[in-house]
């Protein structure tokens, strides 16, 4: 599995920001007020993923007082991190597009001021979740073997490749 590409997340976020800008500019009067709960939920998920990342990193590094980590749990965390980083990038774009539009409409629409703060919280929550998900993904990487054990655990294939190349 490849690491999540930062460019993929940026493109997804920018595309969603453009779509949300168009939708909010066209249908703002038809939307209900922007709720606080999604932004707060994104922040809470970021906290959970950050805690999981710190715990996983400590367990993979075999820090004193930690139990060995279950490889299946690490795989599940990795899938969670990859999925939530993309979803968070989309939410960040959604809330960023809305926030920018609301900033431009503050003088003309009275309700824009009330909706701006929850939209900014959603943007910050999305950015925080992207960062936490990328940290969790990075924490799931298996550490490099100690320098004295460089051949141990690699099997016979590298030796066979060295002999074939010589």
Residue frames relative to the residue before (quaternion, step in Angstrom):
aa qw qx qy qz dx dy dz
X 1.0000 0.0000 0.0000 0.0000 0.00 0.00 0.00
X 0.3514 -0.7496 0.5270 0.1921 3.57 -0.88 0.95
X 0.5646 -0.5775 0.4548 0.3753 3.57 -1.18 0.48
X 0.5834 -0.5805 0.4377 0.3620 3.55 -1.16 0.60
X 0.3772 -0.7298 0.5316 0.2063 3.54 -0.89 0.98
X 0.4571 -0.6899 0.4957 0.2634 3.53 -0.83 1.02
X 0.6294 0.5419 -0.3390 0.4419 3.58 1.04 -0.71
X 0.6086 0.5414 -0.3516 0.4614 3.61 1.07 -0.64
X 0.6699 0.4963 -0.2985 0.4646 3.55 0.95 -0.87
X 0.6495 0.5131 -0.3176 0.4626 3.59 0.99 -0.81
X 0.6627 0.4972 -0.3100 0.4663 3.61 0.91 -0.89
X 0.6478 0.5089 -0.3228 0.4659 3.60 0.95 -0.83
X 0.6693 0.5019 -0.3004 0.4583 3.57 0.93 -0.86
X 0.6723 0.4907 -0.3001 0.4660 3.58 0.93 -0.85
X 0.6334 0.5194 -0.3312 0.4684 3.59 1.01 -0.76
X 0.6726 0.4794 -0.2990 0.4779 3.58 0.94 -0.84
X 0.6098 0.5429 -0.3538 0.4563 3.61 1.07 -0.67
X 0.6551 0.5055 -0.3127 0.4665 3.58 0.97 -0.81
X 0.6591 0.4984 -0.3084 0.4712 3.58 0.94 -0.86
X 0.6831 0.4785 -0.3044 0.4601 3.59 0.88 -0.87
X 0.5989 0.5520 -0.3555 0.4585 3.59 1.09 -0.70
X 0.6794 0.4850 -0.2915 0.4671 3.57 0.88 -0.93
X 0.6791 0.4955 -0.2976 0.4524 3.57 0.89 -0.89
X 0.6964 0.4681 -0.2905 0.4599 3.59 0.84 -0.91
X 0.6489 0.5116 -0.3326 0.4545 3.61 1.01 -0.68
X 0.7008 0.4593 -0.2674 0.4758 3.57 1.08 -0.64
X 0.8338 0.2275 -0.0628 0.4992 3.58 0.89 -0.95
X 0.2430 0.8163 -0.5061 0.1359 3.64 1.12 0.37
X 0.6689 0.5129 -0.3074 0.4416 3.60 0.91 -0.80
X 0.6796 0.4897 -0.2870 0.4648 3.59 1.16 -0.51
X 0.6114 0.5610 -0.3493 0.4352 3.60 1.22 -0.35
X 0.4496 -0.6279 0.5374 0.3389 3.58 -1.16 0.48
X 0.6922 -0.4369 0.3450 0.4593 3.57 -1.27 0.09
X 0.5204 -0.6313 0.4725 0.3276 3.56 -1.14 0.63
X 0.3260 -0.7755 0.5052 0.1925 3.61 -0.66 1.06
X 0.5391 -0.6292 0.4705 0.3035 3.54 -1.30 0.50
X 0.5908 0.6578 -0.3575 0.3008 3.58 0.99 -0.85
X 0.6637 0.4973 -0.3553 0.4312 3.69 0.77 -0.72
X 0.6567 0.5083 -0.3170 0.4581 3.60 0.95 -0.80
X 0.6601 0.4894 -0.3013 0.4838 3.56 1.00 -0.84
X 0.6260 0.5339 -0.3327 0.4609 3.58 1.06 -0.72
X 0.6293 0.5216 -0.3344 0.4692 3.60 0.99 -0.76
X 0.6523 0.5057 -0.3125 0.4703 3.59 0.99 -0.80
X 0.6525 0.5076 -0.3131 0.4675 3.59 0.99 -0.81
X 0.6469 0.5059 -0.3183 0.4737 3.61 0.98 -0.80
X 0.6176 0.5365 -0.3421 0.4623 3.56 1.06 -0.73
X 0.6485 0.5165 -0.3151 0.4620 3.58 0.98 -0.80
X 0.6581 0.5041 -0.3085 0.4664 3.58 0.98 -0.82
X 0.6836 0.4729 -0.2948 0.4713 3.58 0.93 -0.83
X 0.6106 0.5328 -0.3506 0.4695 3.57 1.09 -0.61
X 0.6539 0.5012 -0.3070 0.4763 3.59 0.96 -0.85
X 0.6480 0.5033 -0.3177 0.4753 3.59 0.98 -0.80
X 0.6480 0.5252 -0.3178 0.4510 3.58 1.02 -0.76
X 0.6546 0.4984 -0.3140 0.4738 3.58 0.94 -0.86
X 0.6626 0.5074 -0.3026 0.4604 3.58 0.92 -0.92
X 0.6721 0.4953 -0.2978 0.4628 3.59 0.89 -0.91
X 0.6470 0.5201 -0.3220 0.4553 3.57 0.92 -0.86
X 0.6626 0.4998 -0.3057 0.4666 3.58 0.91 -0.88
X 0.6836 0.4812 -0.2929 0.4640 3.58 0.95 -0.82
X 0.6558 0.4958 -0.3192 0.4714 3.61 1.01 -0.71
X 0.6812 0.4649 -0.2792 0.4918 3.58 1.10 -0.67
X 0.3631 -0.7678 0.4500 0.2759 3.58 1.38 -0.02
X 0.1084 0.8025 -0.5694 0.1415 3.53 0.82 1.03
X 0.5922 -0.5804 0.4094 0.3805 3.62 -1.07 0.63
X 0.7961 0.2915 -0.2357 0.4751 3.54 -1.01 0.87
X 0.6417 0.4890 -0.3440 0.4805 3.59 1.22 0.14
X 0.4540 -0.6686 0.5204 0.2758 3.53 -1.17 0.65
X 0.5879 -0.5380 0.4386 0.4154 3.60 -1.19 0.34
X 0.4325 -0.7138 0.4967 0.2381 3.55 -1.09 0.73
X 0.4499 -0.6639 0.5320 0.2717 3.54 -1.13 0.75
X 0.4568 -0.7129 0.4513 0.2819 3.64 -0.64 1.03
X 0.6278 0.5349 -0.3428 0.4497 3.59 1.06 -0.67
X 0.6170 0.5360 -0.3367 0.4675 3.59 1.09 -0.69
X 0.6392 0.5161 -0.3232 0.4696 3.57 0.99 -0.81
X 0.6419 0.5141 -0.3238 0.4678 3.59 0.99 -0.80
X 0.6502 0.5032 -0.3154 0.4738 3.58 0.99 -0.77
X 0.6352 0.5163 -0.3255 0.4733 3.57 0.99 -0.78
X 0.6408 0.5325 -0.3266 0.4462 3.56 0.99 -0.80
X 0.6535 0.4932 -0.3085 0.4842 3.58 0.96 -0.85
X 0.6288 0.5268 -0.3274 0.4689 3.59 1.01 -0.80
X 0.6721 0.5068 -0.3005 0.4486 3.58 0.89 -0.92
X 0.6700 0.4939 -0.3087 0.4603 3.58 0.90 -0.86
X 0.6808 0.4824 -0.2945 0.4659 3.59 0.92 -0.87
X 0.7132 0.4559 -0.2822 0.4515 3.57 0.83 -0.90
X 0.5937 0.5502 -0.3917 0.4374 3.62 1.07 -0.46
X 0.6696 0.4735 -0.3063 0.4833 3.60 0.97 -0.78
X 0.6519 0.5005 -0.3226 0.4695 3.60 0.92 -0.84
X 0.6599 0.5040 -0.3089 0.4638 3.58 0.96 -0.83
X 0.6162 0.5280 -0.3514 0.4670 3.60 1.04 -0.67
X 0.6510 0.5023 -0.3157 0.4735 3.59 1.01 -0.77
X 0.6556 0.4923 -0.3111 0.4806 3.60 0.96 -0.82
X 0.6193 0.5350 -0.3446 0.4600 3.58 1.01 -0.74
X 0.6647 0.4957 -0.2995 0.4719 3.56 0.93 -0.86
X 0.6270 0.5414 -0.3298 0.4527 3.55 0.99 -0.84
X 0.7341 0.4171 -0.2383 0.4799 3.57 0.74 -1.04
X 0.6195 0.5347 -0.3566 0.4508 3.62 1.04 -0.61
X 0.6455 0.5139 -0.3200 0.4656 3.59 0.96 -0.82
X 0.6574 0.4933 -0.3014 0.4835 3.56 0.98 -0.85
X 0.6567 0.5280 -0.3153 0.4365 3.59 0.92 -0.91
X 0.6692 0.4908 -0.3085 0.4648 3.57 0.88 -0.90
X 0.6524 0.5026 -0.3263 0.4639 3.58 0.93 -0.80
X 0.6600 0.5054 -0.3125 0.4596 3.59 0.95 -0.84
X 0.6113 0.5426 -0.3515 0.4564 3.59 1.08 -0.65
X 0.6866 0.4792 -0.2881 0.4646 3.56 0.97 -0.81
X 0.7347 0.4227 -0.2266 0.4797 3.60 1.14 -0.56
X 0.3595 0.7792 -0.4677 0.2119 3.61 1.22 0.05
X 0.6940 0.4814 -0.2879 0.4513 3.61 0.89 -0.79
X 0.7328 0.4430 -0.2368 0.4591 3.60 1.07 -0.64
X 0.7871 0.2585 -0.1350 0.5435 3.60 1.03 -0.73
X 0.4194 -0.7242 0.4903 0.2434 3.57 -0.73 1.07
X 0.6700 0.5131 -0.3015 0.4437 3.61 0.99 -0.77
X 0.5256 0.6513 -0.4083 0.3645 3.61 1.18 -0.41
X 0.6268 0.5383 -0.3409 0.4484 3.61 1.01 -0.70
X 0.6739 0.4954 -0.2960 0.4614 3.61 0.96 -0.82
X 0.7079 0.4561 -0.2601 0.4725 3.58 1.04 -0.74
X 0.5513 0.6542 -0.3929 0.3374 3.59 1.15 -0.47
X 0.6779 0.5083 -0.3146 0.4279 3.62 0.80 -0.92
X 0.6750 0.4564 -0.3284 0.4776 3.69 0.81 -0.76
X 0.6300 0.5294 -0.3419 0.4538 3.59 1.07 -0.64
X 0.6497 0.4958 -0.3139 0.4833 3.60 1.02 -0.76
X 0.6209 0.5238 -0.3398 0.4739 3.60 1.04 -0.74
X 0.6404 0.5180 -0.3174 0.4699 3.60 1.03 -0.76
X 0.6403 0.5179 -0.3194 0.4687 3.57 1.02 -0.79
X 0.6711 0.4816 -0.2904 0.4831 3.58 0.91 -0.93
X 0.6415 0.5257 -0.3204 0.4576 3.59 0.99 -0.80
X 0.6563 0.5072 -0.3073 0.4664 3.57 0.99 -0.80
X 0.6554 0.5017 -0.3076 0.4735 3.57 0.94 -0.86
X 0.6479 0.5181 -0.3123 0.4629 3.57 1.00 -0.84
X 0.6645 0.4932 -0.3060 0.4707 3.59 0.98 -0.80
X 0.5996 0.5358 -0.3663 0.4682 3.61 1.03 -0.65
X 0.6782 0.4901 -0.2961 0.4606 3.58 0.85 -0.95
X 0.6706 0.4927 -0.3022 0.4650 3.60 0.92 -0.87
X 0.6519 0.5101 -0.3185 0.4620 3.59 0.99 -0.77
X 0.6542 0.4893 -0.3184 0.4808 3.59 0.98 -0.75
X 0.6194 0.5217 -0.3408 0.4776 3.60 1.09 -0.64
X 0.6506 0.5052 -0.3177 0.4696 3.60 0.93 -0.86
X 0.6358 0.5212 -0.3313 0.4629 3.58 0.98 -0.80
X 0.6745 0.4814 -0.2929 0.4770 3.57 0.93 -0.85
X 0.6397 0.5333 -0.3265 0.4469 3.60 1.04 -0.71
X 0.6422 0.5402 -0.3214 0.4387 3.59 1.17 -0.48
X 0.4957 0.6490 -0.4397 0.3738 3.61 1.21 -0.04
X 0.4457 -0.6728 0.5225 0.2751 3.53 -1.01 0.85
X 0.4521 -0.6983 0.4722 0.2915 3.60 -0.80 0.92
X 0.5865 -0.5703 0.4437 0.3659 3.54 -1.22 0.55
X 0.5309 -0.6231 0.4519 0.3545 3.59 -1.06 0.63
X 0.6202 -0.5272 0.4055 0.4160 3.58 -1.19 0.46
X 0.6460 -0.5768 0.3422 0.3646 3.58 -1.11 0.70
X 0.6597 0.5162 -0.3202 0.4424 3.63 1.04 -0.59
X 0.7320 0.3986 -0.2265 0.5040 3.60 1.18 -0.47
X 0.1966 0.8362 -0.5003 0.1081 3.61 1.04 0.60
X 0.7080 0.4273 -0.2693 0.4936 3.64 1.02 -0.61
X 0.5904 0.6045 -0.3685 0.3875 3.58 1.14 -0.58
X 0.8158 0.2544 -0.2035 0.4779 3.55 -0.99 0.90
X 0.5936 0.5850 -0.3812 0.4000 3.61 1.19 0.01
X 0.4438 -0.7020 0.4604 0.3135 3.59 1.14 -0.29
X 0.6875 -0.5103 0.3504 0.3798 3.54 -1.36 -0.12
X 0.5128 0.6901 -0.4205 0.2900 3.60 1.12 -0.37
X 0.6708 0.4853 -0.3470 0.4405 3.67 0.76 -0.78
X 0.6328 0.5193 -0.3397 0.4632 3.62 1.01 -0.74
X 0.6500 0.5100 -0.3189 0.4644 3.58 0.97 -0.81
X 0.6464 0.5050 -0.3225 0.4724 3.59 1.05 -0.72
X 0.6351 0.5222 -0.3353 0.4599 3.61 1.02 -0.75
X 0.6662 0.4921 -0.3099 0.4669 3.60 0.97 -0.83
X 0.6555 0.5079 -0.3224 0.4565 3.58 0.99 -0.77
X 0.6871 0.4792 -0.2806 0.4685 3.59 1.05 -0.70
X 0.6609 0.5396 -0.3120 0.4180 3.61 1.15 -0.45
